[in-house]
Amino acid sequence: MLRITTMKTNGSPVQLKLEGKIMAEWAALLEQECRALIAQQQHVVLDMAGVTFLDGHGITMLRSLPDRYIRLMNRSDFIKELLDKGEQP
């Protein structure tokens, strides 16, 4: 399960606090939320401090979000390693 809490909505960027696991249908839900905000020209900060697990769907989804609109913060070393794996030459 993934809990998404909007922490800041006035102005830009919008901050979403994530808690739980980003996998399968939860990854799709987060992607939908992010893309809806991007469509409104909003910049989004994803607070990853509460994320405990990413599966392949979550990794692919996070990598697919446009860097110019999305920023990840408070990633654990484990999450950083999962997201960075395979991107190095």
N, C-alpha and C positions, 0 to 999 in steps of 0.2 A: 504494500500500500504506500501511496505517496500523498502527503499533505502539502498543499500549496497555499501559502498565506500571503496576501498582498500587504506589504509593510508600508509602502509609500506610493501614493497615487497622485499627489499634487506636484505638478512639474515633471521634469525628466531628470534622471531615469526612474522608471518604476522598479521597485525592489520586490522580488518574490522570494520568500523564505521557503526552502524545500526541506521536508523531513520525511525520511523513510527510504524506500527503494525505487530507483528509476529503472523500470523494466516493463517490457511488453506494452500492455494497454495504458499503463501510467506514463510511459514515455510519450505515447501518442497524445495523451491528454495535456502533458506539459508542452509539447510541440504546438498543439492547437492554441493554447493560451499565449505562448510566445509569439506565434505568427499573427494572432489577432492584434496584439499590442504593436508589433512591427508594422502592420497594415495601417495603424493609426499614427505612424511615424514616431512611435515611442521607443526610447532606448530602455533596455531591460538589464537589471543586475540580478543574477541568480545567486542567492546566498546558499551555498552548498554545505554549510557546517553540519546540518542534520542529515545529510545523505549518507546512508550506510552501505549501499550497494548499487552497482550499475551492471546491467546485463548488456549483451550485444546491441539490443534495440536502443537502450539508453545512450550508449556510447555513440552509435551511428547518428542518432537524433541530435545530440549535443554538438557533434562535429559538423552537422549539416546547417546549424543555425548561423546566420551571417554575423561575422565578427564585428562588423561596424555597428550593429544594434544590440548585441548580446555581450555581457561581461560576466564571467564567473568569479565568485569570491569565496573565501573561506573553504577552499577545497582541502581535504585531507591529503596526505602523501599518497595514500592508497588510491584515491580518486584521481589525483594528478597522474599517477603512473598508468592507470587504466586509459585515461584520455590521451596521454602522450605516446603510448606504446604504438609502434608502427608508423609514427609520423616522422621519425628521425631517419636521415639518410643511411 
